[in-house]
Amino acid sequence: MNISLITITYPPEIGGAAHLIYELAGSLKSKGHNVTVLTSYPRYNMKVIPKQYRSGLRMNETLDGISVKRIRIPALPRTSKIARGVEHFVFGLWLSVLTASVSRADVAMVYSPPLPLPWMICLLGKIRRLPVVVNIQDLFPREAVELGMLTNPLLIRFFEAMERRIYSSAAGVTVHSPGNREHVIAQGGKQSSVHVMYNWVDTERYKPDGRTNGFASKYRLGNRFVVSYAGTMGWAQDMSTIVTSAARLREHKGIVFLLVGEGVEKEKARKMSRELGLENILWIPMQPWSVYPDILEASDVSLINLHPELRTPVVPSKLLSIMAAARPVIASLPSESDARTIIADAGCGICVGAGEGDALADAIVKLASDRMLCQQMGRRGREYAVAQFSLEACTSRMETILKNIVGGA
């Protein structure tokens, strides 16, 4: 098959979305398919933009054997909610232009969010007779409404209509949990076309290993009990709950919080920690993708956390990396999150309520005082990840979905 993968972010950018598509592209290519990635010039989570991306409006390149076609998209301030909303439409328009300018593929898969991108690509698909599969990672506008980021009733109805149009017109929709599938079907998706396609993790890249490595030595973690959070620090992640938990544990000198990443909420959380006079948090900038296995290796336990108002059945992708690295997870999540079911089925960690900093602190103390339990949870998580979420198993299922759509087109 000739497959187009359409996404706003792709390596060398750093982030879960970028590397999910990167791994999918590589896996599909290894199965004999011709894969082309359509994306923007890199800028997200990058301190220094490589020289080849600093000029020009269009470029073609080959990364690890994958053809990548890029278009330059105007950058808007990421701290402004209005600018972020406008940017989503700009991404959709520019990448639709790029998609229309290349040879028609047998099938296209487009990553969402942002919502306007699959909306425009689905419209283009109707014109070009191109079957489009939409990979849903976040349920917009529902998440934005729950977080208070979208309050205008007219805009909410507009985006809900856009969402329904995408689900009804796409040749296929993939979601990463059963709860997400229920939402898509309730909003107009056809039951036969909506597939639960769990996100994957490269279980060869993330492997169990000892805590002593170059990263641990660089940051002088020593024998302290390391509680890590690595990833985006945005509106949905509720970093203040982690800071509250750290404040509760300030007298536990053997416990240190390792917070790695960037995002619009990071400075607010850092300010909160400074005002509380906390010395048990290490704030570390976003690290290269190659370093993330080392961060997990250097940890005793890792965190995932979501804002208490976020009632969608979200499964943070970092959960799978934590499990593959055989580290126990402590999850501060709303009751609706499907990640709770995964953690319970795998027996790989402890769940507490979203926004409950004291409960999060209690869970950390429990694991810090029982290293054997940590090892057992980590081992169970690794076994579950290998069986259910391996790159080969998941991308083979994605290949089957794409083949069936092409065959039925």
Secondary structure, DSSP 8 states (H G I E B T S, - for coil): -EEEEE-S--TTS-SHHHHHHHHHHHHHHHTT-EEEEEEE---TT-SS--GGGSS-SEEEEEETTEEEEEE------TT-HHHHHHHHHHHHHHHHHHHHHS---SEEEEEESSTHHHHHHHHHHHHHT--EEEEESS-TTHHHHHTTS---HHHHHHHHHHHHHHHHHSSEEEESSHHHHHHHHHTT--GGGEEE----B-TTTS----S-SHHHHHTT-TTSEEEEEES--STTT-HHHHHHHHHHTTT-TTEEEEEE---TTHHHHHHHHHHTT--SEEEE----GGGHHHHHHT-SEEEEE--TT--S----THHHHHHHTT--EEEEE-TT-THHHHHHHHT-EEEEETT-HHHHHHHHHHHHT-HHHHHHHHHHHHHHHHHHSBHHHHHHHHHHHHHHHHHH-
